[in-house]
């Protein structure tokens, strides 16, 4: 926050607007994260302790892990907004968006009952994950080459 206050005077009007919007989004996502964390805690206690269900049961595992993945996606999104607020990066990098999309798709695959999903839908999820992985790999390769150049 000290860096943000120090650099506030030298920022353009749009950079100030962008930082303010990112800060408000960070507060809202932070509230969502707190509520989601509370719901995960309640859900885990209710599912695993009170109902005495087997945590290794596939459906219980899907439910609990899906909720945890949702929290991780929100945390990563909030972390991405941090870069806009601090001015470390003027705009959210595509690479970060691709990583968040990969997390969201991984969550979708985890919570989907693949035995009851049509084969074409399963193929679509696989192709989408492959496309996101290749996209991230290509961007990483470009970054690696840029860093290696003197």
Secondary structure, DSSP 8 states (H G I E B T S, - for coil): -HHHHHHGGGS-HHHHHHHHHHHHHHHHHHHHHHHHHHHHHHHHIIIIIIS---TTSHHHHHHHHHHHHHHHHHHHHHHHHHHHHHTSSSS--HHHHHHHHHHHHHHHHHHS-TTSS-HHHHHHHHHHHHHHHHHHHHHHHHHHHHHH--
